[in-house]
Structure formats: structure tokens, C-alpha cells
Amino acid sequence: MAEQENNTKAESGGSKMLLVALAVTNLLSLGGLAYFVVVGGGDQAAASIPEEVSEPEAPVEAVEVGPTVDIGTFSITLADPGQNRYLKAILKARVSASSVLEEVEGREPEIRDRVIDYLSSLTVKETQGAAAKSAIRGNLKKRINNILRTGELESIFLTEFVTQ
């Protein structure tokens, strides 16, 4: 029995030494990593900073931006056969002039009709990804611009676009 107590004490002492050794190893590793980041990274960062920043030669002119109009919120059933899939989209558009803004607001029923016709012809696959959203913007812009007479939409913004 005395031998078992001595073995247990010896094993617990070995466990403590192992924990201390692991802690020291971790601290040394972290210290080395910190040294590498501070000393090694500092030289590269300093080398990439130009000594003298030159002024731009010509001032950049601000591009005039036309007014923005709310096209509306659309909740559409998508054209996926055998499935009930839905699209919720909130559309806004930038127009070329304030006169176009008035025309868009006056022709809202026609514009909403064109948007609904187009969006309801899409499948879920045709709405996913950045390229698909870009194509949707382009197609909507073309369809709405075909209606307008006083100017055009410069761009379409999808401020909310959720499929379910």
C-alpha cells in the first residue's frame, strides 16, 4: 500500500512537470511569433511606404448624379415548375434628370407591370449570384427605358433581393 502511494505521488509530480513544460513551450512559441511579426513585418511595411506623396496634377471633377426614384416593392412567384418559390425585391433607380423623375412617377402602373412580367418569368437559378443580379438590372433598365420618353434610367439598384 505504501508503494501505491509513492507511485501516485510520482505520477502526479510528472503530470505537473509536463504541464509546466507545455506552458513554457507555448510561451516561447508565442514570443517568437510576436518577435517575427513586430520585427519582420515592420521592415516590409516601412519599405512599402513611399517617402514623398505627390499632389494630384489635376483636380478630379465630381460627376453629377441624377435624382433617385423609388420603383417599388415587388413580391413575385417565380417560374419554377412544381415548386412555389418567391422573390421579394425593392427597386430604386437613378434617372438622368428631374423631368424623368416626374415621368417615372406618372407612369408607375406601366413600369410596375413590366417589372412584374419580367421578374415572374425568372427561375430561382436565374436570380442567384452577382452575374444574375447584374443581368436582372440590365434587363429591367432596358424594359423601363423602352417606356420612357423624356429621358432614361441611368441605373437600377436592388436595395432588397430575397428568394425563398
Secondary structure, DSSP 8 states (H G I E B T S, - for coil): -HHHHHHHHHHHHHHHHHHHHHHHHHHHHHHHHHHIIIIIHHHHHHHHS-S-----SS---------EEEEEEEEEE---TTS--EEEEEEEEEESSHHHHHHHHHTHHHHHHHHHHHHHT--SGGG-SHHHHHHHHHHHHHHHHTT-SS--EEEEEEEEEEE-
